[in-house]
């Protein structure tokens, strides 16, 4: 896997806690930070999807063309 080097400034307390977490889990400080960044990005993506769903919810509830096929629910479809 390719990684890019960046510089991050942390408060001393943050660095100490992260280093302890790395030591306790037998992992590198970089691996801990990459995991935290990944979790943050996943949370942001979920928030974006939640916001999009909220925006579209009103259309879905009020536009009969978007729900026209609900009568097919439960029916078997044959090719």
Secondary structure, DSSP 8 states (H G I E B T S, - for coil): -----------HHHHHHHHHHHHHHT--HHHHHHHHHHHHHHHHHHHHHHHHHHHHHHHHHH-TTTTGGGGGTT-----
